[in-house]
Amino acid sequence: GVVNATDLQVSLVVNGAVIKTFAPGGADKAIYLSALPSLPWAVEARTSSGRVLATMNVTAGDLQPESGITSHGTESGIGLSCGQLYMWSGPTEPSWPAPQPGSPGDCLP
């Protein structure tokens, strides 16, 4: 899943391919396995200019082979001066830490 609570347009990129682009303030809590390439996944959240905001890796060990869903998953995120971005591979959205203030200029595309 992805929560883009920033003022930026953000693309979810998996193994170099754009899976979905999120408008500012966009969220998708159900990105289905059928939309993704084969494991392992190198996951990036990128701005419209291609700047990488957050990364995570998902391996076969993160999946339950019988069901094809993530068992414990991985997660990543960033606090920016214009909001927060979170992404995860687990079955449910994790509890995120309190927002961080970010730094000046961190919300340029």
N, C-alpha and C positions, 0 to 999 in steps of 0.2 A: 504494500500500500504506500501511498504518498499523500502527505499533507503539505501543500504549498501555501503557507500563511504569510507570504511575502508580497511585495509590490512588483515582483519580477515574473516574467514568463519563464517557466522552467521546463526542460525536457528530461524525461527519464530515458536514459541510454543504457542498453544492456548488450554487452559484447560488441560495442561499436555501432549498434543500430538504435535509432530512435523508436521507442515503444509507444510513447504518448507525450504530448505537450500539455502542460497545465497553465492556464491563465493565472494571473495574479489572484491569490486567494482561493485557488482551486484545490480539490481533493479527490482522490479516488482510492477508496479503501478496499477495492477488489480488483486487482490486476491479475488476470487468470493465467495459469500455466500455459494454456493453449496459445497465448499471445507472445510467449517467450521462446528464445532459442534453447538448444540443449544446454544442460549444465556442463561445467560450472559457469556461473554468471559473474562478470565484472560489471558492477552497476555504478552509474554516475548520474548525478543531477547536474545539469548544465544550464547556464543562462542562454539567452538568444544569441549571444556572441560566441558561445562555446566555452565560456569560463566554467570550470568545474567547481561546484559548491560543496558537494559531499560525495563520498564513495563508500562502497561496501562490496564484499565478495560473498557469494553464496555457493556452497559446494553440495555434492550429493549427500554428505553427512548431515546437512541441515534439513533433509527431507525424510519423510516416512515412506519407504518404498511401496508399501502395500496400498497406501491411500493417495500418494502423490502430493500430499500437503506438507507444509513445513511443520516440523515438530517444535523446534525452539527458535529457529530463524536467527537472523542478524538484523542489525539496525544501524542507522546513521542519521545525522542531522547537523544543522548549523543554526546558530542564532545570529541574525544580521540586524543592522539598525532599522531595517524596513520590515522586520518580521522574522518568522522561523520557518525552516523547512525540515521535514522529517520523512524518512522512508524506512520500511522494514519488510522482512520476508517471513515473519511469523504469522500464525493463524489469527492473531488479534493485535490490535494497535497497542503498543506498549505505553506505559506511563512515561511522559516526557518530563525532563527537568524544567524548572522555572525559566522563563525567557531570559536570555542574555542581551545586553545592550548593543552588541556589535561594535563596529568601529567606523569612523567617518570614511565615506567612499566605498564601503563594502557592498553597496546596492547598485553599483554601475552594472549594466548588462554585460 
